[in-house]
């Protein structure tokens, strides 16, 4: 989707998964900002890292670009809250991003690669001790993802199954590395 020429005066809108998740959540129904950030923090914490402040900044940018609209409401004696809804331009942008991101092949630039690259600079026993601890955390995380798979919506379950498979693969790889580094008796 091409944004209007007047968009040059607006802050840039990233075309990444953070925008995709916000538009996707709003494609289901209008939601207030706190509800969105709670969903991301508690229900989608294994799917995407998106801080509350960044979510609000992106919601503001989405509104500036006409992809979402907002109105305020005050339920009962509660504080006023801003409710966001997807516009038709937002629905088109969501579909465009969804198609683009779904067909992409993600790169395997994972956090934790750099310390592995330099781990040989540690004494052998310290390196092995740290890698064993990392392996134990990977084992715990793989078990946690295995439990989560059945407790999600089908779409989130698909993501959790992928994360579980990648975590298991990383665990198995690291178990092999630890076995190679174990001193022989």
N, C-alpha and C positions, 0 to 999 in steps of 0.2 A: 504494500500500500504506500502511495506517495503522499506525504503530508503537504499541506498548502504552503505556498511560498512564504507567507507571513510567519511560518514556523521558525525562520532564521533568528527571530528575536527571542524565541523561547529557549530554555535550557535543553540541551541535547537529551534525547530519549534513548537509553541503551536498548538494543534488541537482543537481550539475553534472557536466560531462564527466570530471572527475578520478575521481569515484566510479564513473561508467559504465565507464571504462577499467579500473579495478581489478577491478570485478565481472566485466567481460567477459573479462579475462585469466584470472580464477579459474574462470569458467564452463567453460573448456576443460579445465583440470586444476588440482589443488592445486599451489601453488608456494611456495618460501620467499621471504622478503622481499628478499634480495639478488638473486635471480633476477628478481623482478618489477621492481626498480629498474633492473637492467641492461637488461632488455627495453625499458623505457620510455626510458631514456637513449640506448641505441644503436640500437634498431630502430624506435622510435616517436617519435624526436626531431623529426621533421617533422610529426607528427600532433598532439602535445600537449606542453605545457610542464608538467612535474611534477617538482619537485625530490625528491631521495631522502628528506630529512627530512619533507617534506609527505606523501609516500607512506606512510611509516611512521606518521605521525600519523593519516592517514585510515584505514589498516588497523586501527589500534587502535580508532578510533571505529566502524568497521564491525563489529568484534568486539563492542564494547560494546552495539551495537544488535542483535546476534544475526544479522547478515547474513552473517558469515563465522565460522568457528571456526579454532582453531589447535592445533597440538601440536608438541612439540619432538622433534627426531631428531638423532642423532649418527652420521653415516656414517663408519665406520672410526675413525681417530685424528683426524679433523677436528673443529673446534669445533662445539658444539651450535648448531643453527639452528631457527628457528621456521617451520613450514610452515602455510600458510593454505589453507583450503578453503571453498567456497561452501556455505552452508546452503540449505535449501529456501526459507526466507524471503528469503535473499539472491538466489536465482534469480528469485523473484517480483519483488523490488525491481529487479533488473537488467532484467527484461522491461518493467516499468513505465517505468523511466528511458529505456530504448531506444526505446520507442514515443513517449514525450513528446519526446525530443530529436531523433528522426529526422524528425518532422513539423514541427518549429519552423523558422521562417525566421530565419536568423542576421542580426544587424545588421551593418552595414558600418562599425563603429567600429574602424578599423584603427590600429595604432600608426603613428606617422609623420604623422598628419593635422595635429596641432598645429604642428609646425615648418613645414609647408607653409603653414599659415594666416598665420604671421608672417614668412615668408621675404622678403616685400617690404621688411622693415626692414634687410636687408643690402644692401650695394652690389651693383649689377646684375652685375658680373663675378664677385664672390664667390658670389652666389646661383646663377649659371649653372654655375660650377665645381663647387659642391657637388651640384647636381642632376645634372650629368653623372656624377659619381662614384656617386651613388645609382643612376643608370640603368645604369652598368656592373655594379654589384653585382646589380641585378635581372636583367640579361641572364645573368650567371653562374649565378644561382640558378635561373632558368628552364631553362637547359641542364642543370643538375644534376638537377632534378626530372624532366626529360624522360628522363634515363638511368635514374632510379630506378623509373619506372612499371613496367617489365617485370620488375623484380627483387623484387617483393613478392607477398604472398598476395593473392588477389582483393579482399578487403575493404580491406586497406591500400592496394592498388593503386588502388582507387576513390578513396580519400582523396588519394593523391598526384596522381592525374589532376586532381582538383578544385583542389588547391593549385597545380598546374602551370598550369591554365587561368587561375586568378585572378592568378598571378604574371605570366603573359604579358599579360593584360589591363592590369595595373598598369604593366608595362614599356612597352606600346604607348601608354598614356595619357601616361606621363612622357616618352616620346620626342617626342610631340606638343607637350607643354609646353616642352621644351627647344628644339624647332624654333621655336616661337613667340617664345621669349626670345632666340634667337640674333640678334646684331646684323646688320642688313642692310647689304650692301656698296654 
